[in-house]
Amino acid sequence: MGIHIPLGFDPQLQLEAEIPDERDLHAEIVAILAALEALAAELRTAGEPGAQRP
């Protein structure tokens, strides 16, 4: 028994394949922050006295 490692297996390449591209990650973070800012603005508007709900 033991661990079977296929010929040509490169753990570093496998690791790199699993790490998302930094640009993709940055774009996702920017999108999440924009969504949070929109939600915060919506909540502020909803919390104002006299504000009506749609």
C-alpha positions as YAML, in Angstrom:
chain: A
units: angstrom
residues:
- id: 1
  name: MET
  ca: [0.00, 0.00, 0.00]
- id: 2
  name: GLY
  ca: [1.00, 3.60, -0.06]
- id: 3
  name: ILE
  ca: [0.20, 6.76, -1.85]
- id: 4
  name: HIS
  ca: [-0.04, 6.42, -5.60]
- id: 5
  name: ILE
  ca: [1.34, 9.47, -7.38]
- id: 6
  name: PRO
  ca: [0.68, 9.44, -11.13]
- id: 7
  name: LEU
  ca: [3.66, 9.98, -13.41]
- id: 8
  name: GLY
  ca: [3.99, 13.61, -14.37]
- id: 9
  name: PHE
  ca: [2.08, 14.82, -11.31]
- id: 10
  name: ASP
  ca: [3.39, 18.17, -10.15]
- id: 11
  name: PRO
  ca: [1.94, 19.27, -6.79]
- id: 12
  name: GLN
  ca: [2.96, 22.89, -7.46]
- id: 13
  name: LEU
  ca: [0.99, 22.98, -10.71]
- id: 14
  name: GLN
  ca: [-1.99, 21.43, -8.95]
- id: 15
  name: LEU
  ca: [-1.77, 24.07, -6.21]
- id: 16
  name: GLU
  ca: [-1.55, 26.87, -8.78]
- id: 17
  name: ALA
  ca: [-4.61, 25.50, -10.55]
- id: 18
  name: GLU
  ca: [-6.61, 25.72, -7.31]
- id: 19
  name: ILE
  ca: [-5.59, 29.30, -6.45]
- id: 20
  name: PRO
  ca: [-7.88, 31.86, -8.12]
- id: 21
  name: ASP
  ca: [-6.30, 34.52, -10.28]
- id: 22
  name: GLU
  ca: [-5.68, 37.67, -8.22]
- id: 23
  name: ARG
  ca: [-7.47, 39.82, -10.81]
- id: 24
  name: ASP
  ca: [-10.58, 37.64, -10.56]
- id: 25
  name: LEU
  ca: [-10.39, 37.81, -6.78]
- id: 26
  name: HIS
  ca: [-10.01, 41.60, -6.87]
- id: 27
  name: ALA
  ca: [-13.01, 41.94, -9.20]
- id: 28
  name: GLU
  ca: [-15.11, 39.78, -6.88]
- id: 29
  name: ILE
  ca: [-14.10, 41.83, -3.83]
- id: 30
  name: VAL
  ca: [-14.95, 45.09, -5.64]
- id: 31
  name: ALA
  ca: [-18.35, 43.69, -6.65]
- id: 32
  name: ILE
  ca: [-19.07, 42.55, -3.08]
- id: 33
  name: LEU
  ca: [-18.10, 45.96, -1.67]
- id: 34
  name: ALA
  ca: [-20.33, 47.73, -4.21]
- id: 35
  name: ALA
  ca: [-23.23, 45.45, -3.26]
- id: 36
  name: LEU
  ca: [-22.64, 46.14, 0.44]
- id: 37
  name: GLU
  ca: [-22.53, 49.90, -0.17]
- id: 38
  name: ALA
  ca: [-25.82, 49.70, -2.10]
- id: 39
  name: LEU
  ca: [-27.38, 47.66, 0.70]
- id: 40
  name: ALA
  ca: [-26.15, 50.13, 3.32]
- id: 41
  name: ALA
  ca: [-27.64, 53.04, 1.35]
- id: 42
  name: GLU
  ca: [-30.92, 51.15, 1.05]
- id: 43
  name: LEU
  ca: [-30.98, 50.46, 4.78]
- id: 44
  name: ARG
  ca: [-30.21, 54.10, 5.58]
- id: 45
  name: THR
  ca: [-33.08, 55.20, 3.33]
- id: 46
  name: ALA
  ca: [-35.43, 52.66, 4.90]
- id: 47
  name: GLY
  ca: [-34.50, 53.89, 8.37]
- id: 48
  name: GLU
  ca: [-35.26, 57.54, 7.65]
- id: 49
  name: PRO
  ca: [-38.44, 58.88, 9.24]
- id: 50
  name: GLY
  ca: [-41.19, 59.34, 6.70]
- id: 51
  name: ALA
  ca: [-39.61, 56.98, 4.19]
- id: 52
  name: GLN
  ca: [-42.13, 54.81, 2.41]
- id: 53
  name: ARG
  ca: [-41.56, 51.25, 1.39]
- id: 54
  name: PRO
  ca: [-42.17, 50.36, -2.24]
...
